[in-house]
């Protein structure tokens, strides 16, 4: 029985963000972290409007 695609090893990097809840709402921080993650995964998107 062959290995399925999801069972293959892959590289994973953990990314975390620290912020002050008194200054910034958690939703904004999560959105920022999602954007940073997307740019790390697809760096050319930083130069092309998507």
N, C-alpha and C positions, 0 to 999 in steps of 0.2 A: 504494500500500500504506500503510495507516494506521499510526500509531505505537501500539505496545502500551503498556499501563499502566506496565510496569516500565521503559520507555525514557524516561519523562517526567522532567524535572528535578525535584529535591526539595531541600529545605533540610536540611543536615547540620551538626551541631555536634560537634566532637571533645571528649571528656571524658576526663581522665586522673586518676590517683590515685597519690600517693607515700606509701609507708608503710615502716616499719622491719621487716624480716623477723625480726629478733630478738625483737620484741614481738608481732607479729601474723602469723598464718599467711596465706598468699596467698589461700586459699579464702575466709576471712572478708572480706578486702578486696574480692575479686571479687563476693561476694554483696552487700556494701554498695554497690558501684558499680552493680550491676544494679538494686538498689532505687532508688537516686538517679535512674538513667536512666528507670526506669518512672514515677517521680513527676514527672519533667520532661515526659515524653511525655503523661501523664494526671494533671494536678495535682489533680483532684477526688478521686482515690483516696486522697489524704492525709487526707480527711475522712470517707470511707466505708470501713467494714471490708469487705475483699474476700477 
